[in-house]
Structure formats: structure tokens, C-alpha cells
Amino acid sequence: MAAKDELGRRGEDVAAAALTAAGYLILDRNWRCPQGEIDIVAVDGDETVFVEVKTRSSLAFGHPLEAITARKLARLRRLAAAWCEAHPGNHDRIRIDAVAIIAPAVGQPQVEHLRRVF
């Protein structure tokens, strides 16, 4: 596994643990369809939450959330609709969140969770 993939997997693990600790129920991780991939799908209260996770080892190339563009958010909306279609049920209330992870090689990762980014 490439170092970048390993860092991304570590970030998603940290994000899933942080969301679980905050009371979210994780429904899906790395859900794929022809349009792309959703990092985490969770439930928070009565909302289905689609979470984009961005991980960096440092801020040398900018904050992780800077990588979430308007184009990426539009894609996440399409992916959320595809997930809801593939998983029938009550998904009347949905939202898209972003979790930024700064995970240095040594030390604890920093987690920043933004709700309703779109």
C-alpha cells in the first residue's frame, strides 16, 4: 500500500473513531458506486450524514479542508443521492460533513469536524 493510501486509511480510521465517540452510528465506510466513493456514512440523531475525510501529515501543503472544492461538494451530493437510492429507508434528513485530520508520523492526530459543509 502506498504511503498516501496508508495515510488516508489512517485518517478515515481516526475520523470514524471520533464520530463514534461523538455518538454517531457508522453505517458504511468507503462505499463505492460508478460515480465515486463516500468515505463514511453515519447517523446522527435523525439525520443521515455523508462524511468526506481529508488527511494530511502536516500543514506544509495547506489545511486538509482546502482540498474540498465546490466541484467535490457537488459530487458528494450526487453520491449521497446514489447511496440513499441503493439503501431504501428513511433518509428524509441528510447532511454532508467534512472531517480534517492532521496526522503527523509521531504524536496524536488532530481532528476537526465541520457539520453541514453543503
N, C-alpha and C positions, 0 to 999 in steps of 0.2 A: 504494500500500500504506500502510495506517495506521501511525503511529509505533509503536503497541503490537505490531502484527503484525511489523513490521520488527525490533523488539527481540527478540521471541520467536524469529524466524528466526535472528537473530544468535546468540542463546543456544544454540539447537539446533546450529548450526554449531560453536560453541566446544565444546559437550559432545561432539559426535561426534569432533572432533579430539582431545580429551582422552582419550576412551575408546580411540580408535585408538592413540594414543601409549602407553597402558597395556597394549596387546596385545589388545584386543578386536577381533573381526571384525564390522563392521556389516553386518547382513543386510537391514534395512529402515529407512526413515525416513518418518515421517508416514503410517503405514499406517492406512487408514480402512476401516470397515465400518459397518453401520447403527447399531451400539451406540456408536460414537465413534472416537477416534483414539489410536494409540500413537505417541509421539514417536520412539523409537528401539528397534529390536530388534537385539540383538547376541549374539555367542557369546563366552563367557569360559571357556576350558578346555572342560569337558564340560557346561556349563550354557547354556541359552538365557536371555538376560537381557532383560527388558522395562523400558525406562528412561523415567521421567517427568522431563521437564526443566522447571524453573521459573526464569524470568529476571526480574530487576528491575534498574533502572538505579541504585538506591541502596537503603538500608535504611529510607528515610523511611516506607514503608508496611509495614514488617516484613520479616523474613527470607523469602526465596522458599519455603523448605520449609514455612513456616507455612500455605501455601496447599494443602498436601496433607492432606486430611481423611480420616477413616475411610471416608466415602462415596466419595471419589475412589479410594481404595485398593481398595475392593470393585469399583468399575467397572473398574479396571485388571486385576484378577483375571479378570473376565469377558472383557475384551478380549484378555488373554493366551490364554485358552482358545479364543477365536474365531480368533486368529492361528494357533495350533497346529492347529486343525481345518482351516484354509484352506491350511496348509503341511505336508502329511503328511511324516513323518520321525521321527527320534528326538528327542523333546522330553521325555524322562523327567525330566530335572532342569531346573527352571525357577526363576527368581527375579525379583523386582521390585526395581529400584534407583531412586534419585532423584538427580538432579544439579541442584544450585542454582548459578545463575550470577548474579553481581553484575557488571553491565556498564555502568560509567559512560561517559558520552559521550566523555570523554578518559581515556586510560590503559588499562592491561591489565585484562581481566575476571578476576574471582576465581572459581575453580571449587571446589565442594565436592561430593564424590561419597559418597553413603551406600549401602552394599550391604544387601540383604535388608531393605528397609523394611516388607515384609509377608510 
